[in-house]
């Protein structure tokens, strides 16, 4: 007897979760983040269903950002749903979201990930599961394209990564939002539609409600799948470049007492795209804020390496100042008063 589309959706979600859980240690704790939306409810239900046969302990957690009226009551409702699904334990965390110029979306995400990390440490969890879907990935890739911020943004979200020894995984990146909703219908789960997801004040909401539907209408169906696939294909390239950049950064820093000093000759000999990637990474290591570090900043530092003609320094957000001295570039906080005779490779500037 063939299964209907809702039953097939349940199987798709469970299969995606099974592939992640199969590698877990028997008896390990898995933390599932749930907002009460269709994606995370379907994820939680699938995790409970699959964990039993693998002897895993499932803890469901919901994070109350306190950004909307009634958020505390909604968090309590999610806890009820998680308990009804059969998780072994439930947790609620309330966080304080301070935008600080980053915007509420970024600030909420940072606060949420921080508390999930703390909960995982407290529980000794081996993995944290997040409910991002293929549609979320398509939106992320499209926003990365519009920012023009390079391959890393276009590569989208990572399916999994290590966070201080804890696996953070997104099992549903190959599953569509329509499938998670169908799975919830099949399981008789009522999900919550976050009004922020359709609030035009937020970029992701505009991409979801307006931009992607227009692309689908004008270019044909399957745009979301194509965007997500593009991110997946680019991710392998980015991982290879990251490994090469790590090696070059270590080589350029070798033998240096200053942890933020790098050999100019080593950097100059590298291919330009790899050198700029290393300089970007060196700036982040030195403390430049990722959201403020732009390509133009990296080009300014690169000029100290490949287009040296006695310029004093290059400034980076942070604030940081990069100077070239004794065959090396040095990244540090700028002095309160600039030196009157800055040292360069060619001696003091008159």
CORNORKA-V287813 format. One line per field, one symbol per residue. phi: phi as a letter, one per 40 degrees, with the letter a starting at -180 (. if undefined). psi: psi as a letter, one per 20 degrees, with the letter a starting at -180 (. if undefined). burial: + if it has 9 or more other ideal C-beta (glycine too) atoms within 8 Angstrom, else -. Layout:
phi=???
psi=???
burial=???
This chain:
phi=.ccccccccdcccccccdcccccccdgccbcbcbcgcccccccccccccccdcbfbcbbcbbbccgcbcgccccccccccccccchccababbbbbbbdfgcgccccccccccccccccccccgccabbbccbdcccccccccccccgbgcccccgcccaacbfgbcbbbcccbbccccccccccccfbcbbcccccbcccbdccccccbccdcccccbhcgccccccccccccccccccccccccccccccccgccccbbbccccccccdddccccccccccccchccdcbcbcccccccccccbbcagccabcbcicbbbbbafgbbbbaccccbcccbccbccgccd
psi=pqqrhghhgghgghgghhhghhjqppiqppppppiirgghghggghgghhhgijlqpppppqpoikiqpjhghhghggggggghhkqhqqqpppqpoogliiqhgggggghghghhggggghikqhqppqkprhhhgggggghhghhkkrhgghibqphqrpnlippoqnhjijpqhhhhghghghjlporpophhijoihpghghgghggghggghhirqjgghgghhggghhhgghhghgghggghghghipjphoikpppgggghiqqghhghgghgghgghijpphiiorhhghhhhhhhgilpkjqgrpqqqgqqppqppljqppprpqqhoqqhmqprhjrqp.
burial=-----+++++++++-+++-++--+---+++++++++++++++++++++-++--+-+++++++++++----++-++++++-+++-+-+--++++++-+-+----+++++-+++-++++-+++-+-+++++++++++++++++++++-----+-+++++-----+--++++++++-+++-+++++++++-+-++---+++---+-+++++-+++--++------+++-++-++--++-++--++-+++-++-+++--+---+++++-+++-+---+++++++++++-+-+----+---+++++++++--+----++++++-+++++---+++++-+-------+-+------
